[in-house]
Amino acid sequence: MSFAQWLPVFAVCLMGAMSPGPSLAVVLRNTTNGSRWHGIVTGLSHCIGIGIYAVAVTTGLVVLITETPSLFRVITWGGAAYLAWLGYKSFTAPAVSGDLTSDNNGTPKLTVTEAARQGFLISFLNPKIAVFFIALFSQFVIPGAGIAYQSILALTAVIVDGAWYALVAVTISQPHILKHLRMRTALINKVTGVILVVIATNALVS
């Protein structure tokens, strides 16, 4: 794959990663409520789900999802339920201060494992990502292309997505920014909760 062929692939992947949605909201919440590392882990786990869909498109397996209404519906409902649950947890989270990774008794509130699970499931349980890849990403898929070409396509999607959300986490975790965000933790949690529930509701009715 030449650079001229790769550049549009990069642009499409970047456009998809930068689109605001539940992924950005969760990375923001986990960075604010946890730490820079929590946000980065959320973003890196998110790109694993993206990678699964990217590989599915390059190999043609994604057709099993998009052309099987019952499977597509199950994934959509599962994703909506998970978003609603995250939204409820976020909206009802108590206001805290200081070390936001633990409560007053030192009990962990947000573990790195939980942040990783949330990042992965946010992308994996979102079949609309498959639709996005089919509509745009699949334009770059060449039938009969070798494994090297397919690997470059999939890796571009994974790296761009992971790098973007890691950059978001690093940016908002700068001390002077994080200090102001943590002063508004309760508001951020409630706004994030509402956004996630609205997106979940929209996924069910659309």
C-alpha positions as CSV (number, residue, x, y, z in Angstrom):
1,M,0.0,0.0,0.0
2,S,1.4,3.3,-1.0
3,F,1.3,6.5,1.1
4,A,-1.3,8.0,-1.3
5,Q,-3.5,4.9,-0.8
6,W,-3.0,4.9,3.0
7,L,-3.7,8.6,3.7
8,P,-7.4,8.4,2.9
9,V,-7.7,5.4,5.2
10,F,-6.0,7.3,8.0
11,A,-8.3,10.3,7.4
12,V,-11.5,8.1,7.6
13,C,-10.2,6.3,10.8
14,L,-9.4,9.7,12.4
15,M,-12.8,11.1,11.5
16,G,-14.5,8.1,13.1
17,A,-12.3,8.3,16.2
18,M,-12.9,12.0,16.7
19,S,-16.7,11.8,16.3
20,P,-18.2,12.7,19.7
21,G,-20.2,9.9,21.4
22,P,-20.3,7.5,24.3
23,S,-16.7,6.6,23.9
24,L,-15.5,10.1,24.5
25,A,-17.8,10.6,27.4
26,V,-16.5,7.4,29.1
27,V,-12.9,8.3,28.6
28,L,-13.5,11.8,30.0
29,R,-15.4,10.4,33.0
30,N,-12.8,7.7,33.8
31,T,-9.9,10.1,33.5
32,T,-11.6,12.6,35.8
33,N,-12.9,10.0,38.3
34,G,-9.7,8.0,38.2
35,S,-6.4,9.1,36.7
36,R,-4.6,9.7,33.4
37,W,-3.8,5.9,33.4
38,H,-7.5,5.0,33.8
39,G,-8.3,7.2,30.8
40,I,-5.5,5.8,28.7
41,V,-6.4,2.2,29.5
42,T,-10.1,3.0,28.6
43,G,-9.0,4.3,25.2
44,L,-6.6,1.5,24.5
45,S,-9.2,-1.1,25.4
46,H,-11.7,0.7,23.2
47,C,-9.4,0.3,20.2
48,I,-9.4,-3.5,20.6
49,G,-13.1,-3.5,19.9
50,I,-12.5,-1.3,16.9
51,G,-9.9,-3.7,15.7
52,I,-12.3,-6.6,15.8
53,Y,-14.7,-4.8,13.6
54,A,-11.9,-3.6,11.3
55,V,-10.7,-7.2,10.8
56,A,-14.3,-8.3,10.3
57,V,-14.7,-5.8,7.4
58,T,-11.4,-6.6,5.7
59,T,-12.1,-10.3,5.9
60,G,-15.8,-10.0,5.0
61,L,-17.0,-11.5,8.3
62,V,-18.9,-8.3,9.2
63,V,-21.6,-9.3,6.7
64,L,-22.6,-12.0,9.2
65,I,-23.5,-9.2,11.6
66,T,-25.1,-6.6,9.3
67,E,-27.1,-9.1,7.2
68,T,-28.3,-11.2,10.2
69,P,-31.1,-8.9,11.7
70,S,-31.5,-11.0,14.8
71,L,-27.8,-10.9,15.6
72,F,-27.6,-7.2,14.9
73,R,-30.6,-6.6,17.1
74,V,-29.1,-8.6,20.0
75,I,-25.8,-6.7,19.9
76,T,-27.7,-3.4,19.6
77,W,-29.9,-4.2,22.6
78,G,-26.9,-5.5,24.6
79,G,-25.0,-2.4,23.9
80,A,-27.9,-0.1,24.7
81,A,-28.4,-1.9,28.0
82,Y,-24.8,-1.6,28.9
83,L,-24.8,2.1,28.0
84,A,-27.9,2.7,30.1
85,W,-26.3,0.8,33.1
86,L,-23.1,2.9,32.8
87,G,-25.3,6.1,32.5
88,Y,-27.2,5.1,35.7
89,K,-24.0,4.4,37.6
90,S,-22.5,7.7,36.5
91,F,-25.6,9.8,37.2
92,T,-26.0,8.3,40.7
93,A,-22.3,8.4,41.6
94,P,-21.8,10.3,44.8
95,A,-19.8,13.5,44.8
96,V,-16.2,12.9,46.0
97,S,-13.0,14.8,46.3
98,G,-9.4,14.1,46.8
99,D,-8.3,10.7,45.5
100,L,-11.2,9.8,43.2
101,T,-10.0,6.2,42.8
102,S,-11.0,5.4,46.4
103,D,-13.8,6.3,48.8
104,N,-13.3,7.6,52.4
105,N,-12.6,4.1,53.6
106,G,-9.9,3.5,51.0
107,T,-12.1,1.1,49.0
108,P,-11.3,1.3,45.2
109,K,-14.0,3.0,43.2
110,L,-12.6,2.6,39.7
111,T,-10.1,0.0,39.0
112,V,-7.9,-0.2,35.9
113,T,-9.6,-3.5,35.0
114,E,-13.0,-1.9,35.2
115,A,-11.8,1.0,33.0
116,A,-10.4,-1.5,30.5
117,R,-13.7,-3.5,30.4
118,Q,-15.7,-0.4,29.9
119,G,-13.5,0.8,27.0
120,F,-13.7,-2.5,25.3
121,L,-17.5,-3.1,25.7
122,I,-18.4,0.5,24.6
123,S,-16.9,-0.3,21.2
124,F,-17.6,-4.0,20.9
125,L,-21.3,-3.7,21.8
126,N,-21.8,-1.0,19.2
127,P,-22.9,-2.6,15.9
128,K,-23.1,0.9,14.4
129,I,-19.3,0.8,14.3
130,A,-19.7,-2.1,11.9
131,V,-22.1,0.0,9.8
132,F,-19.5,2.8,9.8
133,F,-16.7,0.5,8.6
134,I,-18.9,-0.9,5.9
135,A,-20.0,2.5,4.6
136,L,-16.6,4.1,4.6
137,F,-13.8,1.8,5.6
138,S,-14.8,-1.0,3.2
139,Q,-14.2,1.3,0.3
140,F,-10.6,0.7,0.7
141,V,-10.9,-3.1,0.9
142,I,-9.6,-4.8,-2.3
143,P,-11.0,-8.3,-3.0
144,G,-8.2,-10.8,-3.1
145,A,-5.7,-8.4,-1.4
146,G,-2.9,-10.0,0.6
147,I,-2.7,-10.3,4.3
148,A,-0.2,-7.4,4.4
149,Y,-2.7,-5.0,2.9
150,Q,-5.5,-6.2,5.1
151,S,-3.3,-5.9,8.2
152,I,-2.3,-2.3,7.3
153,L,-6.0,-1.4,7.1
154,A,-6.9,-3.0,10.4
155,L,-3.8,-1.7,12.2
156,T,-4.5,1.8,11.0
157,A,-8.0,1.7,12.5
158,V,-6.7,0.3,15.8
159,I,-3.7,2.6,16.2
160,V,-5.6,5.8,15.2
161,D,-8.4,5.0,17.6
162,G,-6.2,4.1,20.5
163,A,-3.9,7.1,20.0
164,W,-6.7,9.5,19.7
165,Y,-8.4,8.5,23.0
166,A,-5.0,8.2,24.7
167,L,-4.3,11.8,23.6
168,V,-7.6,12.9,25.0
169,A,-6.8,11.3,28.3
170,V,-3.3,12.8,28.5
171,T,-4.6,16.3,27.5
172,I,-7.4,16.5,30.1
173,S,-5.3,14.9,32.8
174,Q,-2.9,17.8,32.8
175,P,-2.7,19.1,36.4
176,H,-4.3,22.5,35.7
177,I,-7.1,21.0,33.6
178,L,-7.7,18.0,35.8
179,K,-7.9,20.2,38.9
180,H,-10.8,22.2,37.4
181,L,-12.5,19.1,36.1
182,R,-12.4,17.4,39.5
183,M,-14.0,20.4,41.1
184,R,-16.9,19.6,38.9
185,T,-16.9,15.9,39.2
186,A,-20.5,15.7,40.3
187,L,-21.7,17.7,37.3
188,I,-19.5,15.7,34.8
189,N,-20.9,12.5,36.2
190,K,-24.5,13.6,35.9
191,V,-24.0,15.0,32.4
192,T,-22.2,11.9,31.3
193,G,-25.0,9.8,32.7
194,V,-27.6,11.7,30.8
195,I,-25.7,11.5,27.6
196,L,-25.2,7.7,27.9
197,V,-28.9,7.1,28.7
198,V,-30.0,9.2,25.8
199,I,-27.7,7.4,23.4
200,A,-28.9,4.1,24.8
201,T,-32.6,5.1,24.3
202,N,-31.9,6.3,20.8
203,A,-30.3,3.0,19.9
204,L,-33.4,1.1,21.0
205,V,-35.9,3.3,19.2
206,S,-33.9,3.8,15.9
